[in-house]
Amino acid sequence: MCIEKSNTVEQTYNFIDLFAGAGGLSEGFLQAGFKPIAHVEMNKFAAKTLETRSAYYYLKGINNLSLYKKYLSGTISRENFMKQIPASITKTIINEIMSDETLPAIFKTIDGIMKIRGIAKIDVIVGGPPCQAYSLVGRAQSSHMEIPMEEDPRNYLYKLYARFLKRYQPRMFVFENVTGIESANGGVTWKNIQKYLKRVGYEIECREQNAHTFGVLQNRRRMIIVGWLKKSGLKYPDFLEIKTDAIVNDLFYDLPKLHPGESSNKYAKSKARNYVIESGIRTKDDVLTLHNCRPNLERDIKIYRRAVELWNDGHKRLNYNDLPEELKTHKNRHSFTDRFKVVEGDESCCHTILAHLSKDGHYFIHPDIEQNRSITVREAARIQSFPDSYFFEGPRTAQFVQIGNAVPPIMAKGIAMGIFEQLYKGDLNGK
């Protein structure tokens, strides 16, 4: 979203993405017209995904997406592909663990990028520290962790985020996290986060947002903290609510039907549903990738069929304790009894995509009983609203983690458009 500020000047804003993951937040801000300065991400596979996406935008900008298609189709190797991407593009991806020791070097790299590009100030910083230490699910499993939840160092990554705010003083920032952040560590962590963010010069507001209200076909609740420089006249945006009559099955309609262990790199002959086209998830030039199924165990396949049959019979859910004894393998019969769950294909949104998809697909069973399997990487990416042109690097387990941890790009775009509007109004008012 770029707005004409005058007859000759097009207004754009820049951003830095911290704890960037696979780039869900960045993708939304890019689609809204923001220009990336740097992405900081510690995971090597996620960092490669960010490199690949940066390469995509570079090639799109010079009208050479044919090279990107060659890479996706396997015609050229990643090494040869990346050799054709300028270092000025790839070096903006900083694959580093953030700590007190590494921050000076990270700052130096970002300062260098700004100097080369002639950028005097940063408009927005976005990102959210890894959320396992704050999540309600994570706390439910904390008794099995080597480090007690209250001692988890990830609880304090917000301090590093605040260091970036202090150094670059962006006009606004977006801090995304799980809803459990407010009650983590007895509420102490949340109070400290607010204190640190305000201490470095910001007014802040936190509201719970649901991806579904942004037009994502998923019930995904997250806390979105927005901050703005004190006395700047800016405020928390009123995000535009998007309503759609699409259902989750619309995301799968043009994907080929697969059975456990199968894969395909060709779209089905069925025409893509309107939602998939209008949302930008699929374009006429896309190459189908990452549509490959786990080779599910025969026992699990039998359970999947039971789960789908129940769902088709009045939306009933499978309780693990109701399975025949020969199909039960878990000793825990008291918690997570809904560990086998069907994606709600005939509803307007499905349950939250999680990084746990990397462990198994039991919680994300495909709604088509004829396919009788867990969802593929591409199907998970579509539920998260990632475009089909988005390629996730690494093994399948790493791809699922990246997707499950991401902010849905359509939600991120809605947030970005709200931030853009605030910044632009501020410019008009001379703030």
Secondary structure, DSSP 8 states (H G I E B T S, - for coil): --EESSSS-EE--EEEEES-TTSHHHHHHHHTT-EEEEEEE--HHHHHHHHHHHHHHHHHHTT-HHHHHHHHTTSS-HHHHHHTS-HHHHTTEEE----TTTHHHHHHHHHHHHHHHT-----EEEE----TTT-HHHHHTGGG-SS-GGG-GGGGTHHHHHHHHHHH--SEEEEEE-GGGGTGGGGHHHHHHHHHHHHTTEEEEEEEEEGGGGT-SB--EEEEEEEEETTS---------------GGGGTTTS----TT-B-SS--SS---HHHHHTTS--TT------B-----HHHHHHHHHHHHHHHTTS----GGGS-GGG---S--SS-TT-S-B--TTSS-B----GGGGT-STTSB-S-TTT-SB--HHHHHHHTT--TT----S-HHHHHHHHHHS--HHHHHHHHHHHHHHHHHHHHTT-
